[in-house]
């Protein structure tokens, strides 16, 4: 007792530690729980144990010893009743604010006109205008009044702007050049912007562009370098050189900090980060976009956060500071780059401990000390598959689609590709859907992780699944890493022979301030389905298009084996495996597609 009294007398020191914990946990909270649940379950055990499983294809039970990952029936959160009500209501964007971004990209046939994005599985390069057109559509999910106007560098053939560019610039808040390598075009743009600035000094109605930025020159100086500014604050090379002498609370310092965030997002080379890139700019200098700062771990932390943490979670903070694993997890998280969810998750699985879980459960889920709130995103809301095998889709047939190959294989589906660049970093993603007692339905994702200390481990999580408003739609709920996540899943399409299926999800970890959405292409063996002609390709692309997803946004999952994976059905409330053996006739393994 004397030891704990002494610890509690060190309140100032622990308050400082709490600040560190809060900064670190803001990073942990930015870990979006995806469809495949690549987050640590607070109820998952932390020691090697013996588990009982029901081997598929046999009614007998046997003992399986899992040395690196233990699977038990964890406690599962129920679906938050407010989430379905909010999601089922009127479609409303996050904001009705207005913003106009003018973006200039390379013209066809010019250097840099093809982006790094590749269609899947054919690996065809996508041109920048097509990428930006899709970003323009996605921006409207936040506000229908967000406009992204795209021009190719052809409009910069002379120092005088053509009428369509002049009209766009007259209403623009932000001007961007992305991957434009033609120096003459950039020189002409500089002349156009300079003339516009001169006009704004003598004519109040003339446009003045407060934000001008150039990205994608590979480190080379740009002719528009001297014009770069954010919210009217210069951020060109000269300003960056003297930034060390700038007061940290000044406008220049804040602008340079935001510029560094944009640089990180641009270098990530994913479609989600490109969208966040646009949203951070708009949120910082044009109009507030709810959730952007918390989504990227940029939310400011006030004194009330520390007070909430220390008042309500003092014991959990002390236990975390006493635990070497918890401290190591926090320091590991501190070193993760902005919104790097691969790094964040690997830190957690490498140093996972009950102390860290108890801390996160107290800080976020129980007391919401960061004062976060995030609803499930309502855009896009794709229609589910309506008919299957020539008959109207029912809840039962939709569940059969999810159950997939379970019974003939020890899993329902393997993930071929997904939209999340962080979580599809993890290989060998198995999906196991199964019916339980009293009409219960469950989802257990199983996946492989390499920890920072070099261990290769399997992880398995456990979701409760409930039927939503119409067949083909379902609510998923899980308590992961101390945080409840609710997800809305939609079956977009499925081949009659079960050779492939496509699922869409939208979700939120409300107290972590996180929204997320994405799509999965799945097959029996994790390989792309055989695409003999254009019909299958068009069908897959059409299903993804319903959800606002392009094949070039997908990330292919490495599937190189299932050895050691904790597969099989848990014996707590799970049905006999024989129930799944007659879902469909036997079929040969699906062959990989030929690119």
N, C-alpha and C positions, 0 to 999 in steps of 0.2 A: 504493500500500500504506500509506503514511504516513497518508493520509486515513482509511482504514478503521480503522487502529489508533487514531486519535484518536476516531473515532466510538465504537469499542468501549470506550474509556476513559470515555465518558459514560454508564455503565450506570445510575446513579441517575436521570438525566433520562429515559432510555429506559424505565426501569421505570415511571415515572409515565406516560409515553406508553402503555406497555402496558396500564396500568390504564384509560386512556381508550379504547384499542382494545377492551379486553374489555367495557367498558360498552356501547360502540357495537355490538360484534359480538353481544352478547346480544340487541340489538334486531334485528340482521340475522338471527340464528338463529331469531328468532320468526317469520320469514317462512315460513309453511307452504307447501311445494311442493304445489300443487293438481293436479287432474286435467289442467288445461290448461297446467301447467308454466310459470307466470309467474315464473320465476326465472332468473338468469343462469347460463348454462352455462360452466364454467371452460375448456372446450375451444373455445368460440366465439371466432372471430377478432375483433380490435379495430381493424382497419384495413379500408379499402375494398379489395376484391379482386374479381377476376373469378371467377365460379363456373360450373361446367358443370352443366346440368340436362338432363333428358330431357323434352321437351315432350309433354304428354299428347295421345294420339291420333296420334302419329307415331313411327315407329321411328328417325327421324333425330335426330342430336344437334345442338345449337346452343349458341352462346355467349351468355349473358345477363349483363349488367353490373348489379349491384345496388349503388347508391350509398349506401344507408342501412343495409343489413343484408346480411350475407354468410351463405350457407348452405353448410356443408360437412358431411361425415360425421364427427361428433365422436366422441371416445372415449366409450364407454358402459360404465358399471359393470354388473357382473353382479348378478343378484338374490342378495341375502344368503341363504344357505342356511338360516340360523337362523330367519329371518322366516317362511318357509312352514311350518316345523316347529312353531313356536310358534302360528301362526295356525290350523293344522290340528288342534291339540290340543283339549283340553277347554275349553269356554266358561267363562272365569273373569272376574269383574269386577275392576276396578282395586283395590278394597278391599271388605272386608265390614263396615266401620265403620257405625255408626248415627247418624242425625241426623233431626230433625223440624223442618220449617219450616211455620209457619202464615202464610198469605198472605190478606189481605183486599183484594178488588177491587170496582169499582163494580157495582151491580146493573143488570140490563137496563132500559133506558129512562132511567137516571140519567145525569147529566153525566159524561163520560169513560168510559162503559161500552164504547165501541168503541175498539179499539186502532188503531195506525197501520199494522198489517199488512194487506195486501190479497191476496186470492186472485189467482192468475194463470191465464189472461189476463183474467179477468172483472172484476177490481178491486172485489171485494166486501169490505167491512170485516169483520174478524174481532173478535169480542168477547173481552174479557180473560179470562173464565173458560175459554174454549176454548184460548187461548194458554197459560195456566198449566197446564191439563190436559196439554198436550203437553210442557211443560217437566218436569212430574212424571214422565212416561214416560222422558224423556231422562236425568233424574237417576239413574234406576235402572240405566242403563248403567254408571255409575261404581260404584254399590253398590246391591244390591237392598234394602238397609235404609235408604236415603235416602227419606224421605217428605215430600212437599209436599202439605199439606192446604189446600184452597182454600175460602174463604167469600166470599159477597157481602156488601155493607154492610147488607143487610137484617137481618143478625143483630145489628146495633148499634142497633136501634130504641129500646132503653132502656139505662139505666146498669147493668142487671143482665144478665150474660151468659147466654144460653140454655145448656141442658145440653150440646149437641153442641160448642159453642165452648169451654165450660169444660173438657170432657174433652180437647179438642185442646190447649188451652193448658197443661193440667196435665202434658203430656208433651213440650211443645215446647222447642226450644233457641233458636229464632229466631222473632220476630214481625215481619211486614212489612205495610205498607199501600202498595199500588201504584195510583196514579192516582185515589185516593179524594178527591173534591172536596166531599162533604157534610160540612160542619163540625160539624153536630149529631151525625152518626155518629162522627166523630173525637173529639168531646167525650165521648160515651158510652164510647168505647174507652178514653179516658184514665181515666175513672172506674173501669172494669172492671180495668184494669191497676193503678191505684193501690190499689184494694181488695185485689187479689191480693198486691201488695207488702206491705200492712199485715198480711195474713194470714200471709205467710211469716216475718214477724218474731216472731210469737207461736206459730207452728206450724211445726216443722221439715219436716213432710211437705207443707206448702203449697207450690205452685210459685213459683219466682222466675225470670222471664224475663231472662236475661243480655244478650240482644241484641234491641233494638227499633229499627226504622228506618222512615222514611216517605219515599217517592219519588213524584214525578209531580205535584207541586202547582204547577209552573211558577214557582218562586221565592217563592210566598206562604208566610207562616208557618203552621205546622200547630198545632192544639190539642195534639198529642202531642209538640211540639218539645222540651219540657223533659224528656220521658221517653226521648228517643233515647239509646241507649247501645250499645256494642259490647263484648261480653265483660265486662259490668259497668262499663265505663269510659264516662262521659258524653261525648257528642259533639254536644250541642245547640248552638244558635247562640251562647250565651254562651261556651262552651268554645272554639268556633272563633275568636271575637273575640280571646281572650287566648292563642291557640295560639303566637304568636311568642315568648311568654315561657316556653314550656314546654320543658324539656330534651329534646333530640332522641332520647335513649335511653329516655325515660319511656313508660309504658303509654299515656298520653294521646296522645303524639306518634305512636306506632305505630298507635293506633286511628284518628287523623285521617288518617294516610297511607293506611291501608286504605280509609277513607271516600272519599278522593279517587279512589282506583282504582275504587270502586263507582260514583261519580258519572260517571266517564268511560265505564264500561261501560253504564250506564243511558242515557246520552245518545247512544250509538252506534246504538241503535234497531234492532239486528239480533237474530235469534233466538239465534245463537251467543253473542253478547255477553250476552244475558239469561241464558243457561245458565251462562256463566262467572261472571256476577254472583252467582248462587246458589252456585256451587262455591267462589268466593273466600271468601264468608261462612262456609261450612261448614268450609273448610280452615283459615281463620284462627281460628275460635272454637269449633269442635265436634270435627272429626275430620280427620286428614291425608288429603288426596287426592293421590296421586302425580301428578306432571307439572303440577299447576295453576300452581305458581310459575314453572316454566320456560316453560310455555305462554304466560304473560302477561309474561314478562321480569322477574319479581319475585324470581328466585333470588338468594340472597346470594352474594357473591364473596369468597372467603377468600384468604389469602396464598399458599396452595398453587396457586391458579390462576395468579397472576403468576409464581411460580417455574417452573411448567410451561411457560408461554409463553416466558419469557426463556431457559430452559435449552434448549428444543427448537426454538424458532422465532425466535431472535435475529436471524438474517439476514433473515427475512421481515419482522420488525418494522422493522428498519432500512430495508429497501427501501420499505416502505409510507410511512415518515416522509419519505423522500426524494422520493416520488412526489406531485406536486401533486394528481393525480386521486384517489389513495388517501386523502390527507388530507381532500380535499373530501368524499369519500364518507363518511368517518367523522364529520365535523362535521355533515353533512347528516343522518346517522342519529341523531346526538345530539339533534337538534331535533325528531325525529318523536315524536308522542304515544305513549302506552302501546299496544303491540301494534297500531299502525296500519300494516297491511301494505301498503296502497296507498302511503303515504309511504315506507316502507322500500324497496319495490321500485323506486319512481321514483328514489330516491336512488342505488340501485345501477346502474340502467340509464343514469342521467344521467352518473355519474362512474365507470363501470366501467373497470377496468384490470387488467392481469396481476398487478400488485403486490397488489391487494386480493384477488384470487382465490388467489394463492399463500399469502397470510397466512391466509385462512379455511381453505384446504385443510390447512395445517399445524396450526393451532390446534384445529380441530374434528375433521376426518376422520382425520388421521394420529395425533394425540396426545390427542384428546378432553379438552382441558385443563379444560373446564367440567364434566367428569365426568357427562355426561348419558347417559340411556338411555331410549328410548321404544319400546315394541312397537307393532305395528299394532293398532289397536283391534278387538276381536272383536265388539263390539255396535254396531249390529245386524249380523246376518249373513243378509241376505236370500237367498232362493232365486233362482237364475237362471231365465230363460225356459226352459220345458221343451220346448215344441213351437213350430215355426215353419212357416207355410204348410201346416199339417196333418201335418207329419212331426216325429219326435223331433229335437230340436236336437243337432247334432254339432259337434265342434270346427271342422270346415270351414265349416259353415253359420254358426256364430257369428262366424268370421273374416270371412265374406262380409258379415255385418251391419255389422261395424266398417268394412270397406272401403267400404260404402255407395255413394255416387254417384261415386266416383273412376273416371275414364274418360270419363264424360259431362260431368263437371265436374272442375276441377283440385283438388278437395278431396273428402273422403269425406262430411263433415257440417259444418254450421255450428251453433254453440251458440246456442240460443234463450234459455235461462235456466239458471242454475246456483245452487247453494246458498251459495256463498262470497261474502260481501259485499265482500271486498277485491278478489278477482281478477276478478269480473264487472264491476268498474269499467272494465276494459280492453275496448275495442270490437273487433268484427270478428274473432271467434275461429274459426279454421278448424281442423278436425281432418283429418289425412291419415294413414290407416292403409294399409299396403301389405306385401306379401310380398317377402322377399328371397331370397338364395341359400340352399340347403340348409335349406329349411323355416323360415328365419328370418322373424320378423314384427316390424314396426316401427310406431312411432307418432310423428308429427311435428306438434305443435301450432304454428300460426302466428297471431300476434296483433299488434295495433297499440298503441303506447305513445306518449304525449306526455311528453317529458322536462321536467325543471324549467327547463332553459334554452330551452324553446320548440320543440325539434325534434320532428317527428313521424316515428317510426321503426317499422319492422316487426321482429319478433323471431321466430325459429324455433328450436325445441328438438328433441331427438332421444331417444326412449325405446326400450329393448329390451322386447319383449313375449314372454312364455312362457306356455304353457298351464298352468292350475292343475288341481285335482283332478277337476273335472267340466266338461263342455261348458258354455260360457257364462261361465266364470270364468277370469281370466288374472292373471299377475303382470307388473307394469310396474316398470322400474327405470331410474334416471337419475342421473348425477352432475352436480349443478347447484350453481353457486356454491361449489364445493369440498366439497359435502356430498352423500352418497349418500342417495337416497330410494327406498324400496320401497313399492309400492302394490298393492292387491288390487282388481281391477275385476270387476264383475258386470253382465251384460246383463240388465236387468229386463224389458224388453218392446221390441217393434219391430212397427210396422204392416206388414202383408203387402206393401203397395205402397211401402214404404220412405219414406212421407211423414213419419214421425217415429220416434224411438227414445229410450229412456231408459237411461242407464248410471249405475251406482253405484260409488263408490270409497271405500276405506279405506286410509290410508297412514301412514307415519312417516318422519321424518328423525331417526333414533335419536340421533346424536351432537349434534343440535341440541335434543334433548329435546322434539320436537314430534310430536304425533299429529294427524290430521285425517281428516275423512270428508265426503262430500257426494254430490250427484247432479247429473246433467246431462240436460236435455231438448234434443234436437238435431233438426234438420230439414235439408232440402236447401238452403234459402236463408236460414236463420236466423230465419224468421218462424214464428209459432205455426201448427200444422197447422189446417186448416179443421175446425171442430167444429160439425157440423150438428145434432147431437142430444146427448142425455145419455150415450149409449153410449161415445163416444170420451172424453168428459170423465171418466166413471167409470173407464174403463180406465187413463187416465193417472194419475188420483189413486190407484187401487189399486196400480199399479206403484210409485209413490213411497211409498205407505203401507208397503209391504213393507220399505222401507229406513228407515222412521221419519222420513220427510220429508213436510211439508205444502206445498201449492202456495204458501201465503202466506210460506213461508221462502225462496222462490226470488227471484233478482234477474235481471231481464231484461237481456240483452246488447244493446247498440246495434250494429246491423248496417247500415252505410251505404255499403258498397262494398269492393272488393278491389283497387283500383288500386294497383299498386306492391308488392303482397304477394309475398313469395318463395315462390310455390307451385311445383308440379311435383315430380318424384321425383329424389332425388339419384342420381348415377351410380355410387355406390360400393355395389355389392351389390344395387341395386334392379332389379326386373324391368322388362320392356318394358310400357309403358302399355296396349298392346292387350289384355293379359291381363284387364283390368278392364272392357272395354267390353261384355261379354256377361253381366255379373252379373245384370242385370235389364233388362226392355224399356224403351225410352225413355218418358218421362213428362213432361207439362207441369209447369212450375214450380209448387210448392205455393203456394196463396194464403194470405194472412194471415187469422187468425181474426177474426170480428166479435164484439166484446165485448158 
